[in-house]
Amino acid sequence: MAPALCAICKTERALIKRPKNHAKLCKGCFITIFEDEVHHTIASSQLFFPGEKVAIGASGGKDSTVLASVLKTLNERHGYGLDLVLLSIDEGIKGYRDDSLETVKRNAAQYDMPLKIVGYDELYGWTMDQVVETIGKKGNCTYCGVFRRQALDRGAKMLGIKHVVTGHNADDVAETILMNLLRGDLSRLSRSTSIVTGDNKSDVKRSKPLKYSYEKEIVLYAHHKKLDYFSTECIYSPEAFRGSARALIKQLERVRPSAILDLVRSGEDMARLVPIEASSSSDCRGKSDALPVGLDDGGGGCGSQNGRSPGGEMAVMEKQLRENEAAEGLEIDIAKVALGDRAAEREKPRELAVRSSNKASNSKPITRQVLGNCKRCGYMSSQEICQACTLLEGLNKNRPQIQI
Amino acid sequence: MASETPPVAPRRCTKCRVQEATLDSRSQAVCGDCFAKHVSTKCIKQIATLGKETRSPLGPSTGTGPPPTARRGYLLGLSLGVSSTVLVDLLNDNVDFQLSRGRAAPFDLVAVHVDASPLTTNTQQTTTTAAEETLESYRARYPRFTFLCIPLTSALTLPTIDWSTLPALDKTQPADVQLQSLFAALPSTTARADMQRILTRHVLIAAARAHDCSTLLLGHSTTALAELTLAEAAKGRGFALPWQINDGAYAVVDYPPSSPSPSPSTSTTPTTILIHHPLRDLLRKELATYASHLTTPPLTDLIPPTADLSNAPVVSHKDLTIEEVMLRYFADVEENYPSVVANVARTTGKLVRIGAEARCGVCSMPLDEQGDERWRGELGDPVLREGVAGRLCYGCERSTRG
């Protein structure tokens, strides 16, 4: 039997079955089409402008390494005119970051790009190892995700850069969509699907050029381009919802490979269906502010494959929802008496907690939160105190007094 | 202090505090009566809402006089599974209750089972199918309701599907052969399950119109709605989710036999029907408990046994459908986190319905032109096909062409 030929060039032997659509391609054509698709995404969403200084959020993992490699290639091939910089965050996890930072340093040399490393300790006074020591292994991904999200932006600011690109891929986006559906978080659903996040109000724009690239294709690309990346996953536990959603994505992909892209499509479309008017009835059930913080739009994604067992986070939400259900009966009475002082009193502090930066907006509840600035650190936040500062406050309270 | 375990007292029901608790209802120990009451209350609440909705606009009466005497017809999609069977039972109880109060029966019910057996067997030879036999026992138990069995092949002649968007049927063949070749041409197991679900819905809507029913009742539990939400999202049908999950009016569009563009129906049958899910606040396992423990004789005697797909080992992922993946997933989540399951359906219910002008030729859901345009822009996806471009939704393109 003659070996199958590449479906594109029809001359080379097909060595790769594309995970996305099972097309049989040769190595060269696969690499070309992968790059072309990323280029198409960049061009059609007009992600960059000529001369723009762009920081690549680099972890040393496959996604960001492939992103750096592809961006360098496309920048030269299509004359984007970009000034590319690698930006790494040192969470302070011994045995995880030490090695991956070495990888990033090699990448910087290989791609001839400047590198900036920002440590959690210098930004927050805490390394992740110290955080875990204090709060244990459960729920620490929340801290890591919130801290990292800000760290990238702060690092970019230090470098005078207004655009950070991250290596989030189609699997990550699909996972976030599923996760937000499971959590019933429509406002995050509507924010997390767009390719660019952070609007003109925020100082730093973020985008995900690999948003439509399959994780498996990223791995294949890295493999065939012989890229130097670090493949150990975070040693701390992943979030339950994300782990649960990830396991589901993998199964869906096995059943129908297009499912990942189809989910992304669904998520984008559903984002347009999210009502602008707040789900005000749910607001007074305290849904939005009662959920565990920090599970933002893929920013917290230490996607670990072994997160199959649903952990504490799902149980917390289950408990919360049950309490809401139990409270429903009581609340109806109050609502019917309506406009009584007690009802007004009850709602006020809630409103303040959710969006205090702009009191005028209280009259018209809006799901998409209003951006302001954190009172403590000045970082953009929809709340009075940003998530990082809130978490830090808790951490600092519990810090053992005896320290050398 | 005492190291001995205290004598185990019989647990009291946490609701009535009288009877012994024998069942678990969302982590509360309850007695059978309170459990049954919980199930029936959740359903009747929905039925009462529907009753208000169907009262005045369809009846001839004006003003706030007594309810019109116009017939209120409901058509129920009966899969012969647990949920839809429980729904029949609860509706029957509701009619009994109303009659016992000296009121008129609140509605007429036609339960329709869409028989998918023509997909797997040639039904030409046999006169009665297994489903038809099962329906006999339903008729015996609920004599006041009408039970019908309609073969899936009847979808082949429906005007609500734009047949020009699908591979041409060989009209010289028997209907079941046509149906089988239509399904054989679909690219995957998931696509076939998807098509079966769409056709079943078309048949039910057609039956509702034929029997002059204003409303189609579907027996989806909270769990089923959550599964449907995620499954439809995973099939690229997110845009149409509010039409699938929410209760409300649905405009039926007919296609003239030869013209591809939709035109308003000229027939006198109603063009708008209501679609409701009265069991939307109940978990699947609650319905299963109700069916097996709280009805005499147990409803499970009626329901034909089916293989439990939720925990059977996976032989081949190629033969699995996205629906089955979701079924397994939610069986797991429902066990430990029932409120999370309920929250999925409730959240999706908040999404708004937009765009009802242009409809997909196969699933009849609204087309998302804005989304299609952006998607083609961002992905450069050359999926445009001659002739059918812009007439199928993203999900149906995926299911019909791969």
Interface residues (C-beta under 8 A of the other chain):
Chain A: E37 H40 T41 S44 S45 I177 L178 L181 L182 R183 G184 D185 L186 I195 Y212 S244 L248 Q251 L252 R254 V255 R256 S258 A259 L261 D262 L263 R265 S266 G267 E268 D269 M270 R272 L273 V274 P275 S279 S282 P310 M314 A315 M317 E318 L321 R322 E325
Chain B: R26 S27 S188 T189 T190 T229 L230 E232 A233 A234 K235 G236 R237 G238 F239 L241 P242 H317 K318 L320 T321 I322 V325 Y329 V333 N336 Y337 P338 S339 V340 A342 N343 V344 R346 T347 T348 K350 L351 V352 R353 I354 D368 Q370 G371 R374 W375 G377 E378 L379 G380 Y394 G395 R398
